[in-house]
Amino acid sequence: MLEFKNIEKRFDDGTTALRGIDLSISKGEFVVLLGPSGSGKTTFIRTINGIIKPDRGTISSVDEEKFLTDGKSLRKQMGVVFQDFNLVDNLSSINNVLSGLLFSSNKILSSLYFFDRKQKLQALECLEQVGILDKAYARVSTLSGGQKQRVGIARAIVKKPKLLLADEPVASLDPVIAHDIMSLLRDLSKRFGITVVCSLHQVDLALEFADRIVGLSEGKIVINTKPSKIRIDEIQTMYKGKTKGLTFGVNKKNGKN
């Protein structure tokens, strides 16, 4: 379980991005963060992965053996999926996936992309799990956006993380590919018991794939419930009526518009 207690963050320009965030996330849960631009979604994710240090509050987890770990220890057990893929275009897919093992391998050898057979097989297995094994030795620059994100996901899971963070992972993809990527992330979460925290701006995808939706507005949690219990008027209020361009669609999971 992940536990966030009174997380606050204020930037140098005076902007308060997070205001007393209290949240518990269960092991294997797929949590989607929703909220308008500037609501604190990205700041919250960057606080979890250590890019941003909160001004106040604690982040901790309890593992399977009931041992309490702090945020620093937790970050060693997490993978990250980026909005812009964050891949090296002139490298092959498999080498991009292997880069996910850089901090758990011999630093000198791994920096030169010298990985052992076991690690390469592990990377190939991850590419197979995301449905792109046939592109293992293709240069990333030749791949489509959806294929690049699959490589990014394979890189994130190659070290067998307990937590997966995804910051707007489908923002640059067309609706069909975006749905496929979200389906893949949820499948990996359920198959391997990976806890996922994913920020989105597509409301319909959140309703379909999330176990729980956490809505943020001005740095505060204003929604924290299962998709089946959420009301569209709550979402409209969270976005302050600025719902033009938002996709609500059909909640296939619960059969609701």
N, C-alpha and C positions, 0 to 999 in steps of 0.2 A: 504493500500500500504506500502511496505517496501522500505526504502531508505538507500543506503550505499554510503557514500561520502568520497573519498580519504582514503580508508582503507589501512594502511600499517602495516607490521609486520616484524621485524628483530629479529632473535634468537641470543643467546649469542655467538654461534659459528661463527657469521658473516653472516649466511645464510639469505637472504631476501626472505621471503615466499610470501608476498603480496606486490604489488607495485601499489599504487594509484587506488584501486578498486572503481569504480563508477558504481552503478547498481540500477535500480528501478525494483521492482517486484510487480505486481498487485495482489489484493485479489483473492484467489482461483486459482492462476496460478500454473502450474506444471512445475517447472524449473529444468532441469538436468545439472549438472556440469560435463564436460568432460575435460580430459587432462592427460598427462603422469604422471607417478610417480614423485613426487617432484614439481608438477606444482602449488600447493597451494590449491587444492580442500579441503582436510581435514582441513587444517589450517583455511580456510575461514569458513567452517561449525563450527569449534570449536570456532571461533571468534564470530559467531552469538549466540551460546548457552552459551557463557561466560566462557568456559574453558580456552580460551586464550584471553588476553587483547591486543587489537591493540595498536601499538605505536602512531598511528595518525589516525584521521578520526572519523566519527560518524555513528552510526546505529540508525535509528528511524523508527517509523511506524505511520500511520494515521488510526485510527479505524473507525467503521461505523458511529460514531457520530462526526467524523472529529477532534477528540482530538489527539494531537501529544503526543507520548510516546517515552521514550528513550529505549536503549537496555536492561537495567535492568528490566524495566516494561514489555518489550516484552517477556523476557525469562520466565515470569510467565505464559504466554499464549501459550507456545510451548511444543510439544512432540518430543521425539527423538527415532529413530529406529537405532539400532547398527548393525554393520557388524557381530559381534560375539554373537549376541542376548542379552548378558548381563543379563541373567536370573539366578534365584537360582534353581539349578537342583533338590534339595531335597524338594522343595515346589510344591504344585499343580499349575495348570495353573491359576486358579482363584485367588490364593494368589499372584502370580506374577503380574497379572493384577491390583489387588488392591494396589500393591506397588506403582503404578502410582499416587495414591491419598495420599501418605504419607505426603506430604507438605501442603495438603489442609484439613487435618483431625486433630483430637486430637493427638498430637505427642506421648504421652505416650501410649494411647490405640492402635494407628495404628502401633507403633513399635512392639507391641505384636500381631499384626494382628487381633485386635478386631475392626471390621467394622460393621456398622449398616446395616439393611436389605436393605435400599435404595441403599447403596453403593454396596452391593453384587449383587443386581439386575442390577445395572448399569454395573458391571464387566461382568456379564453373557450376557447382551445385546451386549457388545463389542465383546465378544467371538463368539456370534452368527453372528455378522456383518462380522467377518473375517473367518467364516465358520468352526469353531472348537469348537462349543458349547459342542459336545459329549466328548471332552477331558477336560472339565472344572475341574474335580476333579482328573485327572491323574497327576502323578508326571512328571515334565518337563523332567526328565532324561529318561523317556520312550518314548519321542516324537522324530519324525524325524526332520531333519534340517528345512524343510519347515514348519512343524507344530510349531516348536519353534519360527520361525520368525513371524508366525501369532500371537502367544501369545505376542511377542514383540510389534507388531503393535497394538494389543488390549490394551496393557498397555500404549502405547503412546497416544491413542485417548480417554482413559477413562475419562480424565479431560476436554474433549471437547476443544482441543487446536485450536487456530486460525492459527498456523504455525506448520508444521511437518518437522523436519530435518531427513534425512536418509543418513547416510554415508556408501556407498557401501553396501546397504542392501541385495544384492543377490550375493555377491562375493564368498560365500562358498557353493552356491547351484548349482545343475545341471541346464542345460539350460531350461528344461521344467518347473521345479519348479520356477526358476528365472522369467520366463515369467508370471507365475501365480501370483507371489508376486507383480511384477510391475503392473499387471492388477488390482490387489486388491488395491494397493496404489492410482492408478489413479482414480479408482471408488470411493474410500472414499473421495478423494479430490473434485471430481465433485459433489458427493451426498451431502456433508456437507459444501462445500465452503471453504475447508481447503487449505491454501497456502502450497505448498510442495517445498522444496529445497532438491534435491537428487543428490548425486555424484555417478557416474558409471564409469566403464571401458568398458562396453559392448556397442559399438557404435550402434548396431542394436536396442537394447532396448531403447536407447536415442532417436533414430529416430522415433520409433514407439509410445512411450508414452509421450514424452515431449511436452508441449505447446511451450517451448522455450529452446534452447540449449545455454549454456554459456560455451565457451571453454577457458581454462586457460593454459598458458605456461609461465614458469619462473615467476609466480606470477602476470602476467598481463592478462587482458581479451583480447583475440584475435579473439573470435567468440561470437556473441550475436545476434541470429536470430532464426526464426522459422525453424523447421525441413524441411519443404517443400522448403526452400530457401537455405539450406546448400549444399555445394558442397563437394564431397569426397576428392578432392584435397586440400581443406581447412583443412580437418581433417588430411590428410597425412602430410601436412606442420606443423600442430600443434604438431604432434607426431614425427616430424623431420624425416619422412620416416620410422620410426621404427614401422611399422604396423603389423609385424609378430605376430600372436597370437591374434590380435584384431578381434572381430566379427562384421562384417558389415551387413551381412544377407540381408533380404528384408524388406524394410520399408512398413509394411502392411498398415499403416495409410495413406501413400501417394502413395503407389504402385510403389516405386522406389527402385532400388538396391543400 
